Amino acid sequence: MLANTAYRLNKKKKLTVGFLGGSNTEGAGATSWDNTSWRGLVTAELS
């Protein structure tokens, strides 16, 4: 599974990422839900 993920990222192919969780996943306590939550940081890193 990880080999396929790496292939898709390296070839700029479409990749769907899902996040499961509650308030922590949503970004509770982060200064910006879309930019500084762990979900936002992972999304930015994958972009």
mmCIF entry with sequence, helices, sheets and N, C-alpha, C, O atoms, coordinates in Angstrom:
data_MODEL
# 
_entry.id   MODEL 
# 
_entity.id                         1 
_entity.type                       polymer 
_entity.pdbx_number_of_molecules   1 
# 
_entity_poly.entity_id                      1 
_entity_poly.type                           'polypeptide(L)' 
_entity_poly.nstd_linkage                   no 
_entity_poly.nstd_monomer                   no 
_entity_poly.pdbx_seq_one_letter_code       MLANTAYRLNKKKKLTVGFLGGSNTEGAGATSWDNTSWRGLVTAELS 
_entity_poly.pdbx_seq_one_letter_code_can   MLANTAYRLNKKKKLTVGFLGGSNTEGAGATSWDNTSWRGLVTAELS 
_entity_poly.pdbx_strand_id                 A 
# 
loop_
_entity_poly_seq.entity_id 
_entity_poly_seq.num 
_entity_poly_seq.mon_id 
_entity_poly_seq.hetero 
1 1  MET n 
1 2  LEU n 
1 3  ALA n 
1 4  ASN n 
1 5  THR n 
1 6  ALA n 
1 7  TYR n 
1 8  ARG n 
1 9  LEU n 
1 10 ASN n 
1 11 LYS n 
1 12 LYS n 
1 13 LYS n 
1 14 LYS n 
1 15 LEU n 
1 16 THR n 
1 17 VAL n 
1 18 GLY n 
1 19 PHE n 
1 20 LEU n 
1 21 GLY n 
1 22 GLY n 
1 23 SER n 
1 24 ASN n 
1 25 THR n 
1 26 GLU n 
1 27 GLY n 
1 28 ALA n 
1 29 GLY n 
1 30 ALA n 
1 31 THR n 
1 32 SER n 
1 33 TRP n 
1 34 ASP n 
1 35 ASN n 
1 36 THR n 
1 37 SER n 
1 38 TRP n 
1 39 ARG n 
1 40 GLY n 
1 41 LEU n 
1 42 VAL n 
1 43 THR n 
1 44 ALA n 
1 45 GLU n 
1 46 LEU n 
1 47 SER n 
# 
_struct_asym.id          A 
_struct_asym.entity_id   1 
# 
loop_
_struct_conf.conf_type_id 
_struct_conf.id 
_struct_conf.pdbx_PDB_helix_id 
_struct_conf.beg_label_comp_id 
_struct_conf.beg_label_asym_id 
_struct_conf.beg_label_seq_id 
_struct_conf.pdbx_beg_PDB_ins_code 
_struct_conf.end_label_comp_id 
_struct_conf.end_label_asym_id 
_struct_conf.end_label_seq_id 
_struct_conf.pdbx_end_PDB_ins_code 
_struct_conf.beg_auth_comp_id 
_struct_conf.beg_auth_asym_id 
_struct_conf.beg_auth_seq_id 
_struct_conf.end_auth_comp_id 
_struct_conf.end_auth_asym_id 
_struct_conf.end_auth_seq_id 
_struct_conf.pdbx_PDB_helix_class 
_struct_conf.details 
_struct_conf.pdbx_PDB_helix_length 
HELX_P HELX_P1 AA1 LEU A 2  ? ASN A 10 ? LEU A 2  ASN A 10 1 ? 9 
HELX_P HELX_P2 AA2 SER A 23 ? GLU A 26 ? SER A 23 GLU A 26 1 ? 4 
HELX_P HELX_P3 AA3 TRP A 38 ? LEU A 46 ? TRP A 38 LEU A 46 1 ? 9 
# 
_struct_conf_type.id          HELX_P 
_struct_conf_type.criteria    ? 
_struct_conf_type.reference   ? 
# 
loop_
_atom_site.group_PDB 
_atom_site.id 
_atom_site.type_symbol 
_atom_site.label_atom_id 
_atom_site.label_alt_id 
_atom_site.label_comp_id 
_atom_site.label_asym_id 
_atom_site.label_entity_id 
_atom_site.label_seq_id 
_atom_site.pdbx_PDB_ins_code 
_atom_site.Cartn_x 
_atom_site.Cartn_y 
_atom_site.Cartn_z 
_atom_site.occupancy 
_atom_site.B_iso_or_equiv 
_atom_site.pdbx_formal_charge 
_atom_site.auth_seq_id 
_atom_site.auth_comp_id 
_atom_site.auth_asym_id 
_atom_site.auth_atom_id 
_atom_site.pdbx_PDB_model_num 
ATOM 1   N N  . MET A 1 1  ? 0.820   -1.190 0.000   1.00 0.00 ? 1  MET A N  1 
ATOM 2   C CA . MET A 1 1  ? 0.000   0.000  0.000   1.00 0.00 ? 1  MET A CA 1 
ATOM 3   C C  . MET A 1 1  ? 0.863   1.252  0.000   1.00 0.00 ? 1  MET A C  1 
ATOM 4   O O  . MET A 1 1  ? 0.559   2.198  -0.726  1.00 0.00 ? 1  MET A O  1 
ATOM 5   N N  . LEU A 1 2  ? 1.919   1.286  0.785   1.00 0.00 ? 2  LEU A N  1 
ATOM 6   C CA . LEU A 1 2  ? 2.753   2.482  0.813   1.00 0.00 ? 2  LEU A CA 1 
ATOM 7   C C  . LEU A 1 2  ? 3.498   2.695  -0.496  1.00 0.00 ? 2  LEU A C  1 
ATOM 8   O O  . LEU A 1 2  ? 3.765   3.836  -0.875  1.00 0.00 ? 2  LEU A O  1 
ATOM 9   N N  . ALA A 1 3  ? 3.839   1.616  -1.192  1.00 0.00 ? 3  ALA A N  1 
ATOM 10  C CA . ALA A 1 3  ? 4.505   1.761  -2.486  1.00 0.00 ? 3  ALA A CA 1 
ATOM 11  C C  . ALA A 1 3  ? 3.579   2.462  -3.475  1.00 0.00 ? 3  ALA A C  1 
ATOM 12  O O  . ALA A 1 3  ? 4.026   3.312  -4.244  1.00 0.00 ? 3  ALA A O  1 
ATOM 13  N N  . ASN A 1 4  ? 2.310   2.119  -3.462  1.00 0.00 ? 4  ASN A N  1 
ATOM 14  C CA . ASN A 1 4  ? 1.336   2.761  -4.340  1.00 0.00 ? 4  ASN A CA 1 
ATOM 15  C C  . ASN A 1 4  ? 1.163   4.230  -3.982  1.00 0.00 ? 4  ASN A C  1 
ATOM 16  O O  . ASN A 1 4  ? 1.045   5.078  -4.867  1.00 0.00 ? 4  ASN A O  1 
ATOM 17  N N  . THR A 1 5  ? 1.149   4.532  -2.695  1.00 0.00 ? 5  THR A N  1 
ATOM 18  C CA . THR A 1 5  ? 1.031   5.922  -2.245  1.00 0.00 ? 5  THR A CA 1 
ATOM 19  C C  . THR A 1 5  ? 2.236   6.728  -2.711  1.00 0.00 ? 5  THR A C  1 
ATOM 20  O O  . THR A 1 5  ? 2.076   7.829  -3.238  1.00 0.00 ? 5  THR A O  1 
ATOM 21  N N  . ALA A 1 6  ? 3.432   6.199  -2.523  1.00 0.00 ? 6  ALA A N  1 
ATOM 22  C CA . ALA A 1 6  ? 4.655   6.883  -2.961  1.00 0.00 ? 6  ALA A CA 1 
ATOM 23  C C  . ALA A 1 6  ? 4.643   7.085  -4.467  1.00 0.00 ? 6  ALA A C  1 
ATOM 24  O O  . ALA A 1 6  ? 5.025   8.153  -4.947  1.00 0.00 ? 6  ALA A O  1 
ATOM 25  N N  . TYR A 1 7  ? 4.214   6.082  -5.218  1.00 0.00 ? 7  TYR A N  1 
ATOM 26  C CA . TYR A 1 7  ? 4.133   6.198  -6.670  1.00 0.00 ? 7  TYR A CA 1 
ATOM 27  C C  . TYR A 1 7  ? 3.200   7.334  -7.068  1.00 0.00 ? 7  TYR A C  1 
ATOM 28  O O  . TYR A 1 7  ? 3.551   8.158  -7.913  1.00 0.00 ? 7  TYR A O  1 
ATOM 29  N N  . ARG A 1 8  ? 2.019   7.383  -6.468  1.00 0.00 ? 8  ARG A N  1 
ATOM 30  C CA . ARG A 1 8  ? 1.040   8.417  -6.804  1.00 0.00 ? 8  ARG A CA 1 
ATOM 31  C C  . ARG A 1 8  ? 1.576   9.809  -6.472  1.00 0.00 ? 8  ARG A C  1 
ATOM 32  O O  . ARG A 1 8  ? 1.396   10.746 -7.249  1.00 0.00 ? 8  ARG A O  1 
ATOM 33  N N  . LEU A 1 9  ? 2.231   9.946  -5.325  1.00 0.00 ? 9  LEU A N  1 
ATOM 34  C CA . LEU A 1 9  ? 2.777   11.254 -4.950  1.00 0.00 ? 9  LEU A CA 1 
ATOM 35  C C  . LEU A 1 9  ? 3.898   11.677 -5.894  1.00 0.00 ? 9  LEU A C  1 
ATOM 36  O O  . LEU A 1 9  ? 3.968   12.841 -6.289  1.00 0.00 ? 9  LEU A O  1 
ATOM 37  N N  . ASN A 1 10 ? 4.769   10.748 -6.256  1.00 0.00 ? 10 ASN A N  1 
ATOM 38  C CA . ASN A 1 10 ? 5.893   11.064 -7.140  1.00 0.00 ? 10 ASN A CA 1 
ATOM 39  C C  . ASN A 1 10 ? 5.469   11.365 -8.566  1.00 0.00 ? 10 ASN A C  1 
ATOM 40  O O  . ASN A 1 10 ? 6.129   12.139 -9.259  1.00 0.00 ? 10 ASN A O  1 
ATOM 41  N N  . LYS A 1 11 ? 4.387   10.768 -9.006  1.00 0.00 ? 11 LYS A N  1 
ATOM 42  C CA . LYS A 1 11 ? 3.903   10.957 -10.379 1.00 0.00 ? 11 LYS A CA 1 
ATOM 43  C C  . LYS A 1 11 ? 2.804   12.010 -10.470 1.00 0.00 ? 11 LYS A C  1 
ATOM 44  O O  . LYS A 1 11 ? 2.191   12.179 -11.524 1.00 0.00 ? 11 LYS A O  1 
ATOM 45  N N  . LYS A 1 12 ? 2.551   12.726 -9.361  1.00 0.00 ? 12 LYS A N  1 
ATOM 46  C CA . LYS A 1 12 ? 1.520   13.772 -9.309  1.00 0.00 ? 12 LYS A CA 1 
ATOM 47  C C  . LYS A 1 12 ? 0.141   13.225 -9.688  1.00 0.00 ? 12 LYS A C  1 
ATOM 48  O O  . LYS A 1 12 ? -0.658  13.921 -10.314 1.00 0.00 ? 12 LYS A O  1 
ATOM 49  N N  . LYS A 1 13 ? -0.125  11.997 -9.311  1.00 0.00 ? 13 LYS A N  1 
ATOM 50  C CA . LYS A 1 13 ? -1.430  11.385 -9.556  1.00 0.00 ? 13 LYS A CA 1 
ATOM 51  C C  . LYS A 1 13 ? -2.379  11.727 -8.415  1.00 0.00 ? 13 LYS A C  1 
ATOM 52  O O  . LYS A 1 13 ? -1.947  12.124 -7.333  1.00 0.00 ? 13 LYS A O  1 
ATOM 53  N N  . LYS A 1 14 ? -3.662  11.571 -8.667  1.00 0.00 ? 14 LYS A N  1 
ATOM 54  C CA . LYS A 1 14 ? -4.671  11.866 -7.658  1.00 0.00 ? 14 LYS A CA 1 
ATOM 55  C C  . LYS A 1 14 ? -4.539  10.895 -6.481  1.00 0.00 ? 14 LYS A C  1 
ATOM 56  O O  . LYS A 1 14 ? -4.370  9.690  -6.666  1.00 0.00 ? 14 LYS A O  1 
ATOM 57  N N  . LEU A 1 15 ? -4.619  11.445 -5.279  1.00 0.00 ? 15 LEU A N  1 
ATOM 58  C CA . LEU A 1 15 ? -4.530  10.649 -4.061  1.00 0.00 ? 15 LEU A CA 1 
ATOM 59  C C  . LEU A 1 15 ? -5.574  11.174 -3.087  1.00 0.00 ? 15 LEU A C  1 
ATOM 60  O O  . LEU A 1 15 ? -5.660  12.378 -2.845  1.00 0.00 ? 15 LEU A O  1 
ATOM 61  N N  . THR A 1 16 ? -6.356  10.275 -2.538  1.00 0.00 ? 16 THR A N  1 
ATOM 62  C CA . THR A 1 16 ? -7.365  10.665 -1.563  1.00 0.00 ? 16 THR A CA 1 
ATOM 63  C C  . THR A 1 16 ? -6.863  10.317 -0.171  1.00 0.00 ? 16 THR A C  1 
ATOM 64  O O  . THR A 1 16 ? -6.456  9.186  0.093   1.00 0.00 ? 16 THR A O  1 
ATOM 65  N N  . VAL A 1 17 ? -6.898  11.304 0.715   1.00 0.00 ? 17 VAL A N  1 
ATOM 66  C CA . VAL A 1 17 ? -6.464  11.114 2.099   1.00 0.00 ? 17 VAL A CA 1 
ATOM 67  C C  . VAL A 1 17 ? -7.650  11.419 3.004   1.00 0.00 ? 17 VAL A C  1 
ATOM 68  O O  . VAL A 1 17 ? -8.305  12.450 2.849   1.00 0.00 ? 17 VAL A O  1 
ATOM 69  N N  . GLY A 1 18 ? -7.922  10.540 3.932   1.00 0.00 ? 18 GLY A N  1 
ATOM 70  C CA . GLY A 1 18 ? -9.013  10.745 4.878   1.00 0.00 ? 18 GLY A CA 1 
ATOM 71  C C  . GLY A 1 18 ? -8.467  10.888 6.287   1.00 0.00 ? 18 GLY A C  1 
ATOM 72  O O  . GLY A 1 18 ? -7.496  10.225 6.652   1.00 0.00 ? 18 GLY A O  1 
ATOM 73  N N  . PHE A 1 19 ? -9.079  11.738 7.068   1.00 0.00 ? 19 PHE A N  1 
ATOM 74  C CA . PHE A 1 19 ? -8.687  11.942 8.458   1.00 0.00 ? 19 PHE A CA 1 
ATOM 75  C C  . PHE A 1 19 ? -9.846  11.540 9.348   1.00 0.00 ? 19 PHE A C  1 
ATOM 76  O O  . PHE A 1 19 ? -10.975 11.980 9.134   1.00 0.00 ? 19 PHE A O  1 
ATOM 77  N N  . LEU A 1 20 ? -9.580  10.716 10.337  1.00 0.00 ? 20 LEU A N  1 
ATOM 78  C CA . LEU A 1 20 ? -10.594 10.293 11.298  1.00 0.00 ? 20 LEU A CA 1 
ATOM 79  C C  . LEU A 1 20 ? -10.251 10.878 12.658  1.00 0.00 ? 20 LEU A C  1 
ATOM 80  O O  . LEU A 1 20 ? -9.080  10.946 13.034  1.00 0.00 ? 20 LEU A O  1 
ATOM 81  N N  . GLY A 1 21 ? -11.240 11.287 13.373  1.00 0.00 ? 21 GLY A N  1 
ATOM 82  C CA . GLY A 1 21 ? -10.992 11.793 14.708  1.00 0.00 ? 21 GLY A CA 1 
ATOM 83  C C  . GLY A 1 21 ? -12.077 12.745 15.152  1.00 0.00 ? 21 GLY A C  1 
ATOM 84  O O  . GLY A 1 21 ? -13.160 12.809 14.569  1.00 0.00 ? 21 GLY A O  1 
ATOM 85  N N  . GLY A 1 22 ? -11.761 13.477 16.191  1.00 0.00 ? 22 GLY A N  1 
ATOM 86  C CA . GLY A 1 22 ? -12.723 14.412 16.766  1.00 0.00 ? 22 GLY A CA 1 
ATOM 87  C C  . GLY A 1 22 ? -12.203 15.831 16.717  1.00 0.00 ? 22 GLY A C  1 
ATOM 88  O O  . GLY A 1 22 ? -11.723 16.301 15.686  1.00 0.00 ? 22 GLY A O  1 
ATOM 89  N N  . SER A 1 23 ? -12.306 16.513 17.859  1.00 0.00 ? 23 SER A N  1 
ATOM 90  C CA . SER A 1 23 ? -11.923 17.926 17.913  1.00 0.00 ? 23 SER A CA 1 
ATOM 91  C C  . SER A 1 23 ? -10.443 18.132 17.602  1.00 0.00 ? 23 SER A C  1 
ATOM 92  O O  . SER A 1 23 ? -10.066 19.149 17.019  1.00 0.00 ? 23 SER A O  1 
ATOM 93  N N  . ASN A 1 24 ? -9.605  17.175 17.987  1.00 0.00 ? 24 ASN A N  1 
ATOM 94  C CA . ASN A 1 24 ? -8.182  17.285 17.696  1.00 0.00 ? 24 ASN A CA 1 
ATOM 95  C C  . ASN A 1 24 ? -7.924  17.269 16.189  1.00 0.00 ? 24 ASN A C  1 
ATOM 96  O O  . ASN A 1 24 ? -7.094  18.029 15.689  1.00 0.00 ? 24 ASN A O  1 
ATOM 97  N N  . THR A 1 25 ? -8.626  16.417 15.480  1.00 0.00 ? 25 THR A N  1 
ATOM 98  C CA . THR A 1 25 ? -8.493  16.339 14.031  1.00 0.00 ? 25 THR A CA 1 
ATOM 99  C C  . THR A 1 25 ? -9.044  17.594 13.370  1.00 0.00 ? 25 THR A C  1 
ATOM 100 O O  . THR A 1 25 ? -8.511  18.067 12.367  1.00 0.00 ? 25 THR A O  1 
ATOM 101 N N  . GLU A 1 26 ? -10.104 18.122 13.936  1.00 0.00 ? 26 GLU A N  1 
ATOM 102 C CA . GLU A 1 26 ? -10.708 19.330 13.387  1.00 0.00 ? 26 GLU A CA 1 
ATOM 103 C C  . GLU A 1 26 ? -9.775  20.529 13.531  1.00 0.00 ? 26 GLU A C  1 
ATOM 104 O O  . GLU A 1 26 ? -9.800  21.438 12.701  1.00 0.00 ? 26 GLU A O  1 
ATOM 105 N N  . GLY A 1 27 ? -8.960  20.537 14.569  1.00 0.00 ? 27 GLY A N  1 
ATOM 106 C CA . GLY A 1 27 ? -8.024  21.637 14.767  1.00 0.00 ? 27 GLY A CA 1 
ATOM 107 C C  . GLY A 1 27 ? -8.247  22.411 16.044  1.00 0.00 ? 27 GLY A C  1 
ATOM 108 O O  . GLY A 1 27 ? -7.790  23.548 16.159  1.00 0.00 ? 27 GLY A O  1 
ATOM 109 N N  . ALA A 1 28 ? -8.943  21.822 17.014  1.00 0.00 ? 28 ALA A N  1 
ATOM 110 C CA . ALA A 1 28 ? -9.192  22.514 18.284  1.00 0.00 ? 28 ALA A CA 1 
ATOM 111 C C  . ALA A 1 28 ? -7.867  22.921 18.921  1.00 0.00 ? 28 ALA A C  1 
ATOM 112 O O  . ALA A 1 28 ? -6.965  22.098 19.074  1.00 0.00 ? 28 ALA A O  1 
ATOM 113 N N  . GLY A 1 29 ? -7.759  24.184 19.287  1.00 0.00 ? 29 GLY A N  1 
ATOM 114 C CA . GLY A 1 29 ? -6.551  24.698 19.920  1.00 0.00 ? 29 GLY A CA 1 
ATOM 115 C C  . GLY A 1 29 ? -5.522  25.232 18.942  1.00 0.00 ? 29 GLY A C  1 
ATOM 116 O O  . GLY A 1 29 ? -4.556  25.875 19.352  1.00 0.00 ? 29 GLY A O  1 
ATOM 117 N N  . ALA A 1 30 ? -5.709  24.980 17.675  1.00 0.00 ? 30 ALA A N  1 
ATOM 118 C CA . ALA A 1 30 ? -4.770  25.488 16.669  1.00 0.00 ? 30 ALA A CA 1 
ATOM 119 C C  . ALA A 1 30 ? -5.101  26.950 16.370  1.00 0.00 ? 30 ALA A C  1 
ATOM 120 O O  . ALA A 1 30 ? -6.257  27.364 16.459  1.00 0.00 ? 30 ALA A O  1 
ATOM 121 N N  . THR A 1 31 ? -4.081  27.722 16.018  1.00 0.00 ? 31 THR A N  1 
ATOM 122 C CA . THR A 1 31 ? -4.333  29.124 15.696  1.00 0.00 ? 31 THR A CA 1 
ATOM 123 C C  . THR A 1 31 ? -5.119  29.264 14.406  1.00 0.00 ? 31 THR A C  1 
ATOM 124 O O  . THR A 1 31 ? -5.852  30.237 14.229  1.00 0.00 ? 31 THR A O  1 
ATOM 125 N N  . SER A 1 32 ? -4.974  28.302 13.502  1.00 0.00 ? 32 SER A N  1 
ATOM 126 C CA . SER A 1 32 ? -5.729  28.287 12.252  1.00 0.00 ? 32 SER A CA 1 
ATOM 127 C C  . SER A 1 32 ? -6.065  26.841 11.921  1.00 0.00 ? 32 SER A C  1 
ATOM 128 O O  . SER A 1 32 ? -5.164  26.033 11.696  1.00 0.00 ? 32 SER A O  1 
ATOM 129 N N  . TRP A 1 33 ? -7.343  26.508 11.891  1.00 0.00 ? 33 TRP A N  1 
ATOM 130 C CA . TRP A 1 33 ? -7.741  25.131 11.642  1.00 0.00 ? 33 TRP A CA 1 
ATOM 131 C C  . TRP A 1 33 ? -7.186  24.598 10.330  1.00 0.00 ? 33 TRP A C  1 
ATOM 132 O O  . TRP A 1 33 ? -6.780  23.438 10.254  1.00 0.00 ? 33 TRP A O  1 
ATOM 133 N N  . ASP A 1 34 ? -7.165  25.427 9.306   1.00 0.00 ? 34 ASP A N  1 
ATOM 134 C CA . ASP A 1 34 ? -6.727  24.961 7.988   1.00 0.00 ? 34 ASP A CA 1 
ATOM 135 C C  . ASP A 1 34 ? -5.221  25.037 7.785   1.00 0.00 ? 34 ASP A C  1 
ATOM 136 O O  . ASP A 1 34 ? -4.703  24.412 6.860   1.00 0.00 ? 34 ASP A O  1 
ATOM 137 N N  . ASN A 1 35 ? -4.505  25.779 8.617   1.00 0.00 ? 35 ASN A N  1 
ATOM 138 C CA . ASN A 1 35 ? -3.077  25.960 8.380   1.00 0.00 ? 35 ASN A CA 1 
ATOM 139 C C  . ASN A 1 35 ? -2.168  25.384 9.456   1.00 0.00 ? 35 ASN A C  1 
ATOM 140 O O  . ASN A 1 35 ? -1.098  24.868 9.133   1.00 0.00 ? 35 ASN A O  1 
ATOM 141 N N  . THR A 1 36 ? -2.555  25.455 10.715  1.00 0.00 ? 36 THR A N  1 
ATOM 142 C CA . THR A 1 36 ? -1.645  25.024 11.773  1.00 0.00 ? 36 THR A CA 1 
ATOM 143 C C  . THR A 1 36 ? -2.120  23.811 12.564  1.00 0.00 ? 36 THR A C  1 
ATOM 144 O O  . THR A 1 36 ? -1.426  23.373 13.481  1.00 0.00 ? 36 THR A O  1 
ATOM 145 N N  . SER A 1 37 ? -3.279  23.260 12.234  1.00 0.00 ? 37 SER A N  1 
ATOM 146 C CA . SER A 1 37 ? -3.685  21.997 12.867  1.00 0.00 ? 37 SER A CA 1 
ATOM 147 C C  . SER A 1 37 ? -2.851  20.882 12.243  1.00 0.00 ? 37 SER A C  1 
ATOM 148 O O  . SER A 1 37 ? -2.280  21.068 11.169  1.00 0.00 ? 37 SER A O  1 
ATOM 149 N N  . TRP A 1 38 ? -2.775  19.744 12.894  1.00 0.00 ? 38 TRP A N  1 
ATOM 150 C CA . TRP A 1 38 ? -1.968  18.662 12.319  1.00 0.00 ? 38 TRP A CA 1 
ATOM 151 C C  . TRP A 1 38 ? -2.551  18.216 10.988  1.00 0.00 ? 38 TRP A C  1 
ATOM 152 O O  . TRP A 1 38 ? -1.812  17.813 10.089  1.00 0.00 ? 38 TRP A O  1 
ATOM 153 N N  . ARG A 1 39 ? -3.883  18.284 10.855  1.00 0.00 ? 39 ARG A N  1 
ATOM 154 C CA . ARG A 1 39 ? -4.535  17.936 9.583   1.00 0.00 ? 39 ARG A CA 1 
ATOM 155 C C  . ARG A 1 39 ? -4.112  18.912 8.490   1.00 0.00 ? 39 ARG A C  1 
ATOM 156 O O  . ARG A 1 39 ? -3.811  18.503 7.368   1.00 0.00 ? 39 ARG A O  1 
ATOM 157 N N  . GLY A 1 40 ? -4.090  20.194 8.816   1.00 0.00 ? 40 GLY A N  1 
ATOM 158 C CA . GLY A 1 40 ? -3.672  21.202 7.846   1.00 0.00 ? 40 GLY A CA 1 
ATOM 159 C C  . GLY A 1 40 ? -2.204  21.077 7.455   1.00 0.00 ? 40 GLY A C  1 
ATOM 160 O O  . GLY A 1 40 ? -1.846  21.271 6.293   1.00 0.00 ? 40 GLY A O  1 
ATOM 161 N N  . LEU A 1 41 ? -1.364  20.755 8.422   1.00 0.00 ? 41 LEU A N  1 
ATOM 162 C CA . LEU A 1 41 ? 0.071   20.604 8.148   1.00 0.00 ? 41 LEU A CA 1 
ATOM 163 C C  . LEU A 1 41 ? 0.340   19.381 7.261   1.00 0.00 ? 41 LEU A C  1 
ATOM 164 O O  . LEU A 1 41 ? 1.158   19.443 6.343   1.00 0.00 ? 41 LEU A O  1 
ATOM 165 N N  . VAL A 1 42 ? -0.351  18.273 7.539   1.00 0.00 ? 42 VAL A N  1 
ATOM 166 C CA . VAL A 1 42 ? -0.193  17.084 6.697   1.00 0.00 ? 42 VAL A CA 1 
ATOM 167 C C  . VAL A 1 42 ? -0.689  17.355 5.283   1.00 0.00 ? 42 VAL A C  1 
ATOM 168 O O  . VAL A 1 42 ? -0.042  16.962 4.312   1.00 0.00 ? 42 VAL A O  1 
ATOM 169 N N  . THR A 1 43 ? -1.825  18.019 5.161   1.00 0.00 ? 43 THR A N  1 
ATOM 170 C CA . THR A 1 43 ? -2.377  18.354 3.850   1.00 0.00 ? 43 THR A CA 1 
ATOM 171 C C  . THR A 1 43 ? -1.407  19.235 3.072   1.00 0.00 ? 43 THR A C  1 
ATOM 172 O O  . THR A 1 43 ? -1.184  19.016 1.881   1.00 0.00 ? 43 THR A O  1 
ATOM 173 N N  . ALA A 1 44 ? -0.833  20.228 3.741   1.00 0.00 ? 44 ALA A N  1 
ATOM 174 C CA . ALA A 1 44 ? 0.125   21.126 3.067   1.00 0.00 ? 44 ALA A CA 1 
ATOM 175 C C  . ALA A 1 44 ? 1.362   20.358 2.622   1.00 0.00 ? 44 ALA A C  1 
ATOM 176 O O  . ALA A 1 44 ? 1.892   20.610 1.540   1.00 0.00 ? 44 ALA A O  1 
ATOM 177 N N  . GLU A 1 45 ? 1.820   19.433 3.441   1.00 0.00 ? 45 GLU A N  1 
ATOM 178 C CA . GLU A 1 45 ? 3.015   18.660 3.099   1.00 0.00 ? 45 GLU A CA 1 
ATOM 179 C C  . GLU A 1 45 ? 2.771   17.756 1.896   1.00 0.00 ? 45 GLU A C  1 
ATOM 180 O O  . GLU A 1 45 ? 3.683   17.518 1.103   1.00 0.00 ? 45 GLU A O  1 
ATOM 181 N N  . LEU A 1 46 ? 1.550   17.253 1.757   1.00 0.00 ? 46 LEU A N  1 
ATOM 182 C CA . LEU A 1 46 ? 1.227   16.371 0.638   1.00 0.00 ? 46 LEU A CA 1 
ATOM 183 C C  . LEU A 1 46 ? 0.915   17.131 -0.647  1.00 0.00 ? 46 LEU A C  1 
ATOM 184 O O  . LEU A 1 46 ? 0.874   16.535 -1.723  1.00 0.00 ? 46 LEU A O  1 
ATOM 185 N N  . SER A 1 47 ? 0.696   18.423 -0.547  1.00 0.00 ? 47 SER A N  1 
ATOM 186 C CA . SER A 1 47 ? 0.343   19.222 -1.733  1.00 0.00 ? 47 SER A CA 1 
ATOM 187 C C  . SER A 1 47 ? 1.541   19.518 -2.581  1.00 0.00 ? 47 SER A C  1 
ATOM 188 O O  . SER A 1 47 ? 1.418   20.178 -3.613  1.00 0.00 ? 47 SER A O  1 
# 
